[in-house]
């Protein structure tokens, strides 16, 4: 059997059970090769070392997750609605500007404010009310 196939069997044997035929082939290869036995021992040693490692918790990450979990349902709902509300406001503004343009023929400041062709005496009349 090729060396690559034996090495693949060795790696698989660490994670899953082998068939009887594969197990026999691996055992025969291990008997014949001191190098393969050393590789198996090294792999098992590495596996034990890795399984003994415990990650150190990152307090910043933990605190951030906990802060998000502590958000009230009302806050979460309001925060999720904010982009939609902003989009709705922009649509209303755009529709209003289109309506002004169609009615007045321009988007000048006077047209937007609604004081097209306003004479000074007309402004005085508006201020009296």
Secondary structure, 3 states (H helix, E strand, C coil): CCHHHHHHHHHHHHHCCCCHHHHHHHHHHHHHCHHHHHHHHHHHHHHHHHHHCCCCCCHHHHHHHHHHHCCCHHHHHHHHHHHHHHHHHHHHHHHHHHHHHHHHCCCCHHHHHCCCCCCHHHHHHHHHC
